[in-house]
Amino acid sequence: MKSLTSSSPSSSTGIACTCGGRCSGGRRWPRASQRRRNMSERRTRLRWQLISSLALAIGFLMAVFLVVDYRVQHKVLVRDLSERMGQELSLLQLALNAERDRDGRRTLLREYCARMVHHNKPGHLIAALDRTGTPIAATREDAASNVLNKGEVAVLVADGAGFYTAERELEGQRVLAVAIPFFAGSPAPSKAEGVLLYAEPLVDVHRLGKYLLTSRAALLACALAAIALVLGLVVNRYVLRPLYALLVHAHKVGQGDLSPIAFPDPGNEIGELQERFNQMVAKLGEHQRDLLEAQSYVAHTDAALEAYASIIKPVTDVILNAEFLMARRYGLDSEETKAIESIYSAATRIKRVINELAFEDPGE
């Protein structure tokens, strides 16, 4: 419908707010400083949560790696120690096999044990056991029979080529025991004369393992700290910063600012999210403009209807009065009747013109 009069300024403002932009839909927005403070606190809290999560994950991975590495290193150190002990026993075995006299072999064993004592190796045990497990010669005869039992000695003697390695408790400390059979004279007979035993405490192995564990832990901690720093910078650059910019823009949109913003494209899903968000804001702007146009049109339509009603009512009253007088016609002469008909005809034409103007299609 075409407007017959311009609407008032208050009618054409559409959805203009009279509270200074402090409300939206009956809801009061917080002050700008409070919003910035809330967003800053939320951003700081998000960063600390990310840092703590990374620290926990890195600490767990480091602990698992160090435990596995310590066990592997311990096995390697024990294996190396057993090989070294086995080599020493093999040299002693060759010397005993070359000695034909039994008393000479016993003398050789006692001299070897005496050299071990002279070298002051506390906790080390060198012993030769006969087929029954009785010590022939030993650095500590009281402890020699506690490392291997008679059944284990019998198995080694019967096999004749075995190499026995085991961890045992000896006098309150953990020791590594290595045992091999020796024979009476050369060429060696089919049956061994006894068993050579070498036991060495594992305290040095544990000490070396702890040292390696400490050094590896320090190196790994430095490496993981560097990785965490780089990862934190990457996450802050490509995740937190774009999300924070998107959050600030969302607050502006909530306050009614539908202007688009150019986000730095991080080249990932967050960049696509920002692009979709801008598209949504653009659609909201279009809907807002359509709503303002619709409200303006409704306001102009209401004003036009009011103007139409105020104009058409007097004309309608004139027509009705003329019709009433024409229907009675009593006491009226011909000139009065003609005047009334002229008034009726003019009022009818005026009403028709008003209706045509009021209901004319604006597009025509």
Secondary structure in CASP SS format (residue, H / E / C, confidence):
PFRMAT SS
TARGET T0000
AUTHOR 0000-0000-0000
METHOD secondary structure of the structure
MODEL  1
M C 1.00
K C 1.00
S C 1.00
L C 1.00
T C 1.00
S C 1.00
S C 1.00
S C 1.00
P H 1.00
S H 1.00
S H 1.00
S H 1.00
T C 1.00
G C 1.00
I C 1.00
A C 1.00
C C 1.00
T C 1.00
C C 1.00
G C 1.00
G C 1.00
R C 1.00
C E 1.00
S E 1.00
G C 1.00
G C 1.00
R E 1.00
R E 1.00
W C 1.00
P C 1.00
R C 1.00
A H 1.00
S H 1.00
Q H 1.00
R H 1.00
R H 1.00
R H 1.00
N H 1.00
M H 1.00
S H 1.00
E H 1.00
R H 1.00
R H 1.00
T H 1.00
R H 1.00
L H 1.00
R H 1.00
W H 1.00
Q H 1.00
L H 1.00
I H 1.00
S H 1.00
S H 1.00
L H 1.00
A H 1.00
L H 1.00
A H 1.00
I H 1.00
G H 1.00
F H 1.00
L H 1.00
M H 1.00
A H 1.00
V H 1.00
F H 1.00
L H 1.00
V H 1.00
V H 1.00
D H 1.00
Y H 1.00
R H 1.00
V H 1.00
Q H 1.00
H H 1.00
K H 1.00
V H 1.00
L H 1.00
V H 1.00
R H 1.00
D H 1.00
L H 1.00
S H 1.00
E H 1.00
R H 1.00
M H 1.00
G H 1.00
Q H 1.00
E H 1.00
L H 1.00
S H 1.00
L H 1.00
L H 1.00
Q H 1.00
L H 1.00
A H 1.00
L H 1.00
N H 1.00
A H 1.00
E C 1.00
R C 1.00
D C 1.00
R H 1.00
D H 1.00
G H 1.00
R H 1.00
R H 1.00
T H 1.00
L H 1.00
L H 1.00
R H 1.00
E H 1.00
Y H 1.00
C H 1.00
A H 1.00
R H 1.00
M H 1.00
V H 1.00
H H 1.00
H C 1.00
N C 1.00
K C 1.00
P C 1.00
G C 1.00
H C 1.00
L E 1.00
I E 1.00
A E 1.00
A E 1.00
L E 1.00
D E 1.00
R C 1.00
T C 1.00
G C 1.00
T C 1.00
P E 1.00
I E 1.00
A E 1.00
A E 1.00
T C 1.00
R C 1.00
E H 1.00
D H 1.00
A H 1.00
A H 1.00
S C 1.00
N C 1.00
V C 1.00
L C 1.00
N C 1.00
K H 1.00
G H 1.00
E H 1.00
V H 1.00
A H 1.00
V H 1.00
L H 1.00
V H 1.00
A H 1.00
D H 1.00
G C 1.00
A C 1.00
G C 1.00
F C 1.00
Y E 1.00
T E 1.00
A E 1.00
E E 1.00
R E 1.00
E E 1.00
L E 1.00
E C 1.00
G C 1.00
Q E 1.00
R E 1.00
V E 1.00
L E 1.00
A E 1.00
V E 1.00
A E 1.00
I E 1.00
P E 1.00
F E 1.00
F C 1.00
A C 1.00
G C 1.00
S C 1.00
P C 1.00
A C 1.00
P C 1.00
S C 1.00
K C 1.00
A C 1.00
E C 1.00
G E 1.00
V E 1.00
L E 1.00
L E 1.00
Y E 1.00
A E 1.00
E E 1.00
P E 1.00
L C 1.00
V H 1.00
D H 1.00
V H 1.00
H H 1.00
R H 1.00
L H 1.00
G H 1.00
K H 1.00
Y H 1.00
L H 1.00
L H 1.00
T H 1.00
S H 1.00
R H 1.00
A H 1.00
A H 1.00
L H 1.00
L H 1.00
A H 1.00
C H 1.00
A H 1.00
L H 1.00
A H 1.00
A H 1.00
I H 1.00
A H 1.00
L H 1.00
V H 1.00
L H 1.00
G H 1.00
L H 1.00
V H 1.00
V H 1.00
N H 1.00
R H 1.00
Y H 1.00
V H 1.00
L H 1.00
R H 1.00
P H 1.00
L H 1.00
Y H 1.00
A H 1.00
L H 1.00
L H 1.00
V H 1.00
H H 1.00
A H 1.00
H H 1.00
K H 1.00
V H 1.00
G H 1.00
Q C 1.00
G C 1.00
D C 1.00
L C 1.00
S C 1.00
P C 1.00
I C 1.00
A C 1.00
F C 1.00
P C 1.00
D C 1.00
P C 1.00
G C 1.00
N C 1.00
E H 1.00
I H 1.00
G H 1.00
E H 1.00
L H 1.00
Q H 1.00
E H 1.00
R H 1.00
F H 1.00
N H 1.00
Q H 1.00
M H 1.00
V H 1.00
A H 1.00
K H 1.00
L H 1.00
G H 1.00
E H 1.00
H H 1.00
Q H 1.00
R H 1.00
D H 1.00
L H 1.00
L H 1.00
E H 1.00
A H 1.00
Q H 1.00
S H 1.00
Y H 1.00
V H 1.00
A H 1.00
H H 1.00
T H 1.00
D H 1.00
A H 1.00
A H 1.00
L H 1.00
E H 1.00
A H 1.00
Y H 1.00
A H 1.00
S H 1.00
I H 1.00
I H 1.00
K H 1.00
P H 1.00
V H 1.00
T H 1.00
D H 1.00
V H 1.00
I H 1.00
L H 1.00
N H 1.00
A H 1.00
E H 1.00
F H 1.00
L H 1.00
M H 1.00
A H 1.00
R H 1.00
R C 1.00
Y C 1.00
G C 1.00
L C 1.00
D C 1.00
S H 1.00
E H 1.00
E H 1.00
T H 1.00
K H 1.00
A H 1.00
I H 1.00
E H 1.00
S H 1.00
I H 1.00
Y H 1.00
S H 1.00
A H 1.00
A H 1.00
T H 1.00
R H 1.00
I H 1.00
K H 1.00
R H 1.00
V H 1.00
I H 1.00
N H 1.00
E H 1.00
L H 1.00
A H 1.00
F C 1.00
E C 1.00
D C 1.00
P C 1.00
G C 1.00
E C 1.00
END
